[in-house]
């Protein structure tokens, strides 16, 4: 490039000489200065072009890197979008499943409530029938009440047994006979006979050692009478002895001890339908 500049300068000089013009020293110096200025400008332009080339190369490289980064981010965005769509789909499925389970549970709850309502209704009807059938024995210590969906027929020992005995007397048999009429007409009723005593120790009762023995033997006497004489199916019945451990009154008074010496016949409607619902 410098050569071209020199040739231009020589050309100018030759042109000057060819025109037969004699240059003054001042003009000659001016021409030389112009030549130097042209050389300097040309060199600077060459340097600027080189720097611009490097800059362009750097910009191209940065642009390529940015495109690569953009593609990478786009890939991650697409991946996250896919996961979000899957999560949203799964969440929708889970919500639908939970909603279905909730509806199913609500339906079962309604069914259980309906079974319990029927149980309470049946127990109330049974209570009324027993109260009517056993009305004549209420003065002798017989009571009928309902607790927790069950009917409790409570008979004091003086209504059923002579003092210290496990043999049912005639008045007791009459009460059990009236009770049996209601029980045989209610085949869905489960019967539990519980013997209870006061806390006083037993003396001189032969093989009956304590209140446990007395409570159990009295309950089995009632069960035997109901099954063997009144023909209530034994499969519906159980006999248990509670001894002195579920008192109704204080064992420190004669009245309280009298209340505690009793036979309780607990009547429960069969709850097979309810158990089936709970097991589902």
C-alpha positions as CSV (number, residue, x, y, z in Angstrom):
1,X,0.0,0.0,0.0
2,X,2.8,2.3,0.8
3,X,4.2,1.8,-2.7
4,X,1.0,3.0,-4.2
5,X,1.2,6.1,-2.2
6,X,4.8,6.7,-3.3
7,X,3.9,6.1,-6.9
8,X,1.1,8.6,-6.5
9,X,3.5,11.1,-5.2
10,X,6.0,10.4,-8.0
11,X,3.2,10.8,-10.4
12,X,2.3,14.2,-9.1
13,X,5.9,15.2,-9.3
14,X,6.3,13.9,-12.8
15,X,3.2,15.7,-13.8
16,X,4.6,18.8,-12.4
17,X,7.8,18.4,-14.2
18,X,6.1,17.3,-17.4
19,X,4.1,20.5,-17.4
20,X,7.4,22.3,-17.3
21,X,6.4,24.0,-14.1
22,X,9.3,24.8,-11.8
23,X,8.2,24.2,-8.2
24,X,9.3,26.5,-5.6
25,X,10.8,24.9,-2.4
26,X,7.7,26.0,-0.6
27,X,5.4,24.1,-2.9
28,X,7.7,21.1,-2.9
29,X,7.7,20.9,0.9
30,X,3.9,21.2,0.7
31,X,3.7,18.2,-1.6
32,X,6.0,16.2,0.6
33,X,3.8,17.0,3.6
34,X,0.7,16.0,1.8
35,X,2.4,12.7,0.8
36,X,3.2,12.0,4.5
37,X,-0.4,12.9,5.5
38,X,-1.7,10.5,2.9
39,X,0.6,7.7,4.1
40,X,-0.4,8.2,7.7
41,X,-4.2,8.3,6.9
42,X,-3.8,5.1,4.8
43,X,-2.0,3.3,7.6
44,X,-4.6,4.4,10.2
45,X,-7.4,3.2,7.9
46,X,-5.7,-0.1,7.5
47,X,-5.4,-0.4,11.3
48,X,-9.1,0.5,11.8
49,X,-10.2,-2.1,9.2
50,X,-8.2,-4.8,11.0
51,X,-9.8,-3.9,14.4
52,X,-13.2,-3.8,12.8
53,X,-12.6,-7.3,11.4
54,X,-11.7,-8.6,14.8
55,X,-14.7,-6.9,16.3
56,X,-17.0,-8.5,13.7
57,X,-15.4,-11.9,14.3
58,X,-16.0,-11.5,18.1
59,X,-19.6,-10.4,17.5
60,X,-20.2,-13.4,15.3
61,X,-18.7,-15.7,18.0
62,X,-20.8,-14.0,20.7
63,X,-23.9,-14.3,18.5
64,X,-23.2,-18.0,17.9
65,X,-22.8,-18.5,21.7
66,X,-26.0,-16.6,22.4
67,X,-27.9,-18.8,19.9
68,X,-26.4,-21.9,21.6
69,X,-27.5,-20.6,25.0
70,X,-30.9,-19.7,23.7
71,X,-31.4,-23.2,22.2
72,X,-30.3,-24.7,25.6
73,X,-32.7,-22.5,27.5
74,X,-35.5,-23.3,25.0
75,X,-34.8,-27.0,25.6
76,X,-35.0,-26.6,29.3
77,X,-38.2,-24.5,28.9
78,X,-39.8,-27.2,26.8
79,X,-38.7,-29.9,29.4
80,X,-40.2,-27.9,32.2
81,X,-43.4,-27.3,30.2
82,X,-43.7,-31.0,29.6
83,X,-43.2,-31.8,33.3
84,X,-45.8,-29.1,34.2
85,X,-48.3,-30.6,31.8
86,X,-47.7,-34.0,33.2
87,X,-48.0,-32.8,36.7
88,X,-51.2,-30.9,35.9
89,X,-52.6,-34.0,34.2
90,X,-51.6,-36.2,37.3
91,X,-53.0,-33.6,39.7
92,X,-56.3,-33.5,37.7
93,X,-56.4,-37.3,37.9
94,X,-55.7,-37.3,41.6
95,X,-58.3,-34.6,42.3
96,X,-60.8,-36.7,40.3
97,X,-59.9,-39.8,42.3
98,X,-60.1,-38.0,45.6
99,X,-63.5,-36.5,44.7
100,X,-64.8,-39.9,43.8
101,X,-63.4,-41.4,47.0
102,X,-65.0,-38.6,49.0
103,X,-68.4,-39.1,47.4
104,X,-68.1,-42.9,48.1
105,X,-67.3,-42.2,51.7
106,X,-70.2,-39.8,52.0
107,X,-72.5,-42.4,50.6
108,X,-71.2,-45.0,53.1
109,X,-71.6,-42.5,55.9
110,X,-75.2,-42.0,54.9
111,X,-75.8,-45.7,54.8
112,X,-74.2,-46.2,58.2
113,X,-76.3,-43.4,59.6
114,X,-79.4,-45.0,58.1
115,X,-78.5,-48.4,59.7
116,X,-78.0,-46.7,63.1
117,X,-81.3,-44.9,62.7
118,X,-83.0,-48.2,62.0
119,X,-81.2,-49.7,65.0
120,X,-82.4,-47.0,67.3
121,X,-85.9,-47.2,65.9
122,X,-86.0,-51.0,66.4
123,X,-84.6,-50.6,69.9
124,X,-87.2,-48.1,70.9
125,X,-90.0,-50.3,69.6
126,X,-88.5,-53.2,71.5
127,X,-88.3,-51.2,74.6
128,X,-92.0,-50.2,74.3
129,X,-93.1,-53.8,73.8
130,X,-91.0,-55.0,76.9
131,X,-92.4,-52.2,79.0
132,X,-95.9,-53.2,78.2
133,X,-95.2,-57.0,78.6
134,X,-93.4,-56.5,81.9
135,X,-95.6,-53.7,83.3
136,X,-96.8,-55.9,86.2
137,X,-93.3,-56.5,87.5
138,X,-92.1,-52.9,87.8
139,X,-93.2,-52.7,91.4
140,X,-90.9,-55.7,92.2
141,X,-87.7,-53.9,90.9
142,X,-87.9,-54.5,87.2
143,X,-86.8,-51.6,84.9
144,X,-86.5,-51.2,81.1
145,X,-84.3,-48.5,79.6
146,X,-82.3,-47.9,76.5
147,X,-78.6,-46.9,76.4
148,X,-76.3,-46.6,73.4
149,X,-78.8,-48.2,71.1
150,X,-79.3,-51.2,73.4
151,X,-82.3,-52.1,75.6
152,X,-81.5,-53.0,79.2
153,X,-83.9,-55.1,81.3
154,X,-82.8,-55.0,84.9
155,X,-84.3,-57.5,87.4
156,X,-83.3,-57.2,91.1
157,X,-82.3,-60.4,92.8
158,X,-85.3,-60.3,95.0
159,X,-87.5,-60.6,91.9
160,X,-85.7,-63.7,90.6
161,X,-83.9,-65.6,93.5
162,X,-84.4,-66.3,97.2
163,X,-81.6,-64.8,99.3
164,X,-78.2,-66.4,98.6
165,X,-79.7,-68.8,96.0
166,X,-79.1,-69.5,92.3
167,X,-82.5,-71.2,91.9
168,X,-85.2,-69.0,90.2
169,X,-88.4,-68.6,92.2
170,X,-92.0,-68.6,90.8
171,X,-92.3,-64.8,90.6
172,X,-89.0,-64.7,88.7
173,X,-90.2,-67.4,86.3
174,X,-93.3,-65.4,85.5
175,X,-91.3,-62.4,84.7
176,X,-88.9,-64.4,82.4
177,X,-91.9,-66.0,80.7
178,X,-93.3,-62.6,79.8
179,X,-89.9,-61.5,78.6
180,X,-89.5,-64.7,76.5
181,X,-92.7,-63.9,74.6
182,X,-91.2,-60.7,73.3
183,X,-87.8,-62.2,72.6
184,X,-89.2,-65.1,70.5
185,X,-91.1,-62.5,68.4
186,X,-87.9,-60.6,67.8
187,X,-85.5,-63.1,66.2
188,X,-83.0,-60.4,65.1
189,X,-82.3,-59.5,68.8
190,X,-79.1,-60.7,70.4
191,X,-79.4,-61.5,74.1
192,X,-76.7,-61.1,76.8
193,X,-77.5,-62.0,80.4
194,X,-75.2,-60.4,83.0
195,X,-75.1,-61.3,86.7
196,X,-74.1,-58.6,89.2
197,X,-73.6,-58.6,93.0
198,X,-72.9,-56.3,95.8
199,X,-69.5,-56.1,97.5
200,X,-70.3,-58.1,100.7
201,X,-68.4,-61.4,101.0
202,X,-70.3,-64.6,100.7
203,X,-70.5,-66.9,103.7
204,X,-71.8,-70.5,103.9
205,X,-72.9,-70.9,100.3
206,X,-71.4,-74.3,99.8
207,X,-69.4,-74.5,96.5
208,X,-70.1,-70.9,95.7
209,X,-66.8,-69.3,96.6
210,X,-67.3,-65.6,96.0
211,X,-69.3,-63.0,94.2
212,X,-67.8,-64.0,90.8
213,X,-69.2,-67.5,91.2
214,X,-72.6,-66.1,92.4
215,X,-72.9,-63.6,89.5
216,X,-72.0,-66.2,86.9
217,X,-74.2,-69.0,88.3
218,X,-77.2,-66.7,88.5
219,X,-76.8,-65.5,84.9
220,X,-76.5,-69.1,83.6
221,X,-79.6,-70.1,85.6
222,X,-81.5,-67.4,83.7
223,X,-80.1,-68.5,80.4
224,X,-81.0,-72.1,81.1
225,X,-84.6,-71.2,82.0
226,X,-85.0,-69.1,78.8
227,X,-83.5,-71.7,76.5
228,X,-84.7,-74.9,78.1
229,X,-88.2,-73.9,79.3
230,X,-89.2,-70.9,77.2
231,X,-87.3,-72.2,74.1
232,X,-85.4,-69.1,73.2
233,X,-82.7,-70.2,70.8
234,X,-79.4,-70.6,72.7
235,X,-77.4,-69.4,69.7
236,X,-78.7,-65.9,70.4
237,X,-77.7,-65.8,74.1
238,X,-74.6,-65.4,76.2
239,X,-74.1,-65.6,80.0
240,X,-71.6,-63.6,81.9
241,X,-70.8,-62.6,85.5
242,X,-69.6,-59.2,86.4
243,X,-69.4,-59.8,90.2
244,X,-69.3,-56.6,92.3
245,X,-67.4,-54.5,89.8
246,X,-70.2,-52.6,88.0
247,X,-72.4,-51.2,90.8
248,X,-75.4,-49.0,90.3
249,X,-75.4,-47.7,93.9
250,X,-73.1,-47.3,97.0
251,X,-72.4,-50.6,98.7
252,X,-72.3,-48.7,102.0
253,X,-76.2,-48.7,102.2
254,X,-78.7,-51.4,102.2
255,X,-80.6,-49.7,99.3
256,X,-77.5,-49.4,97.3
257,X,-76.5,-53.0,97.8
258,X,-80.0,-54.1,96.8
259,X,-79.7,-52.2,93.5
260,X,-76.3,-53.8,92.8
261,X,-77.6,-57.4,93.2
262,X,-79.3,-57.8,89.9
263,X,-79.6,-59.6,86.6
264,X,-79.3,-57.4,83.5
265,X,-80.6,-58.7,80.2
266,X,-79.0,-56.7,77.4
267,X,-80.9,-56.8,74.1
268,X,-79.0,-55.6,70.9
269,X,-80.3,-55.6,67.3
270,X,-78.1,-57.5,65.0
271,X,-75.7,-55.2,63.2
272,X,-74.5,-57.4,60.4
273,X,-75.5,-54.8,57.8
274,X,-73.5,-52.1,59.7
275,X,-70.5,-54.4,60.1
276,X,-70.6,-55.1,56.4
277,X,-70.6,-51.4,55.6
278,X,-67.7,-50.7,57.9
279,X,-65.6,-53.4,56.3
280,X,-66.0,-52.1,52.8
